[in-house]
Amino acid sequence: MLKIAVLVSGGGTNLQAIIDGVNNGTITNTKIEVVISNNQNAYALERAQKNKIANLCISPKDFETRAAFNEEFLRKLDSYQVDLVVLAGFLVVIPPEMIAAYKNRIINIHPSLIPSFCGTGYYGLKVHEGALNRGVKITGATVHIVDEGTDTGPILLQKAVEVEEGDTPEILQRRVMEQAEWQILPKAIDLIANGRVRVEGQKTYIK
Ligand code: GAR
């Protein structure tokens, strides 16, 4: 059984897709051990509570130094002894110590086809604003393994989504979630839970 922690900052629709996937059998051999948010008001925390999943909030704002936050964040995560950490709209930079301790065991969902519209400053609606401003006809979402860089780790799954005339960032965001994110994030977890993912350097291979 793959034990996972899901890290969130906002609405938690990707968390919901994971909860639904575990409940309806799209995701197998997986248990959500804990949901961690940096934002006490995140609706994602309510989703966890409604589903009786352990949840907690830890924010850099409540610590005097970033180093103190990083240390406590890692200590709390470690206490749940999870096999995989899933970043589902988590907007805090993952401490380097955590990336080292969980090498190739942290995945992230990003709402574009990496390497487009990713890296520092590209998160949430800003990603879709970037895509619309550039005039791309196709965008999508990516699940990747988290390394020390921002959105630079090995790509695990991607799914393309068409941009349509009249799209606003909000409309495009919703379509990318529905047609890509809520499908490939649960799928990635299921693949990992069933030992079907191998990582070699910058590449992943799926059995
Ligand atoms: C999602 O679109 C996710 O891809 C994005 O934040 C949103 C969270 O929505 N993540 C990033 O932009 C990471 N760089 P949710 O809370 O409803 O799942």
Boltz pocket constraint, residues with backbone or C-beta under 6 A from the ligand:
constraints:
  - pocket:
      binder: B
      contacts: [[A, 8], [A, 9], [A, 10], [A, 11], [A, 12], [A, 13], [A, 14], [A, 15], [A, 44], [A, 88], [A, 89], [A, 90], [A, 109], [A, 110], [A, 111], [A, 122], [A, 123], [A, 124], [A, 127], [A, 173], [A, 177], [A, 181]]
      max_distance: 6.0
